[in-house]
Amino acid sequence: MLVSTGRDLTELVCPPRSQFVNFPMGNPFGPPNEPDVQRSVLRTALERATSDLPAGTIVDLEDEWPTDFTQKVAKSLLAM
């Protein structure tokens, strides 16, 4: 079970099962010092890993990052 923050890359790699979370890159289990969020993401991933989802399935997790990070992403893309 892959927990991914890059849906487009996950689609290219096509792991057997994956869970996409719309969190900033490098934070697939949630914000620092938020054990409840981290535990929830992990618990969901483990449940899905043992389910009978078809190979190549990407499930989108509905959890949201607590602050808007789109500006940081846009700024980092301009620096490339």
C-alpha positions in Angstrom: 0.0 0.0 0.0 1.5 3.3 -1.1 0.4 6.5 0.7 1.0 9.1 -2.0 1.1 12.9 -2.1 1.6 12.9 -5.9 -1.4 11.5 -7.7 0.1 12.0 -11.2 3.3 10.2 -10.3 1.3 7.4 -8.7 -0.8 6.9 -11.8 2.5 6.6 -13.8 4.0 4.0 -11.4 0.8 2.1 -11.0 1.4 0.4 -7.7 -0.9 -2.5 -6.7 -2.9 -0.3 -4.3 -2.4 3.3 -3.3 -4.1 6.0 -1.2 -3.7 9.6 -2.4 -3.7 12.3 0.2 -3.8 15.9 -0.9 -1.0 17.0 1.6 2.2 18.8 0.8 5.0 16.6 -0.6 6.9 14.8 2.1 3.9 14.8 4.5 1.9 11.7 3.5 0.7 11.0 7.0 -0.3 14.6 8.0 1.0 17.6 9.8 3.8 17.3 12.4 2.6 16.9 16.0 -0.9 15.8 14.8 -0.9 12.1 15.9 -4.7 11.8 15.5 -4.5 12.8 11.8 -1.4 10.6 11.3 -3.1 7.6 13.0 -6.2 8.1 10.9 -4.3 8.1 7.6 -2.3 5.0 8.6 -5.4 3.1 9.8 -7.2 3.8 6.6 -4.2 2.7 4.5 -3.9 -0.5 6.5 -7.6 -1.3 6.1 -7.4 -0.7 2.3 -4.2 -2.8 2.0 -6.1 -5.8 3.3 -9.2 -5.1 1.2 -10.0 -6.7 -2.2 -9.5 -3.6 -4.3 -8.6 -4.2 -7.9 -4.9 -3.9 -8.8 -3.9 -0.4 -9.7 -6.6 1.2 -7.7 -5.9 4.7 -6.3 -8.2 5.8 -3.5 -8.5 9.5 -2.7 -8.5 10.2 1.0 -10.9 13.0 1.9 -8.7 14.5 4.7 -7.6 18.1 4.2 -4.4 19.8 5.2 -5.3 22.4 7.9 -3.8 25.4 6.0 -3.7 26.4 2.4 -0.4 25.2 0.9 -1.1 26.1 -2.8 1.0 29.3 -2.6 4.0 27.4 -1.3 3.7 24.9 -4.2 3.4 27.6 -6.8 6.4 29.4 -5.4 8.5 26.2 -5.4 7.5 25.5 -9.0 8.7 29.0 -10.1 12.0 28.4 -8.4 12.7 25.3 -10.7 
